[in-house]
Amino acid sequence: TLTRVVATLDVASLQERYERDTQYDNDGFNMALNVFGRLNRQLGLDLTLEQLRRDFTTLDRRDRDNVVRIGLFRQLGVHFVLDGRIERTVRKGGDSFNETAYRISLAYTPAGQYRPGGILE
């Protein structure tokens, strides 16, 4: 069972402008739900669902990115954390693609507890 669960919802409106190549100027909307929980004192789980929509102002193009990210991390002593995650991205639009990424990292935290993304709690 999870000993502690934290959920966050981030919502953002974006406006990206490029000085040298205005064809990539776009207006966007991003929404991400993250659920983070500790299974015990040393082991934690992280799940993120994210959607990014971009409407390009000069191109006849709309991109939609859907991302699912799941991670598991383990505290190694007081200062080190081993973090492994899988991320699946699906883009629909001008440059459509499907991508799966795997990441393993070892993080050093000078104080506090580790959260995915290097955030201390």
Salt bridges, closest charged atoms under 4 A:
ASP27 OD1 - ARG17 NH2 2.87
ASP46 OD2 - ARG85 NH1 3.26
GLU50 OE1 - ARG69 NH2 3.38
ASP55 OD1 - ARG62 NE 3.07
ASP55 OD1 - ARG64 NH2 3.48
ASP63 OD2 - ARG54 NH2 3.34
ASP63 OD2 - ARG61 NH2 2.75
ASP65 OD2 - ARG54 NH2 3.85
ASP65 OD1 - ARG91 NE 2.67
ASP83 OD2 - ARG85 NH2 3.33
ASP83 OD2 - ARG103 NH2 3.75
GLU87 OE1 - ARG69 NE 2.73
ASP95 OD2 - ARG61 NH2 3.34
GLU121 OE2 - ARG4 NH1 3.20
GLU121 OE2 - ARG38 NE 3.53
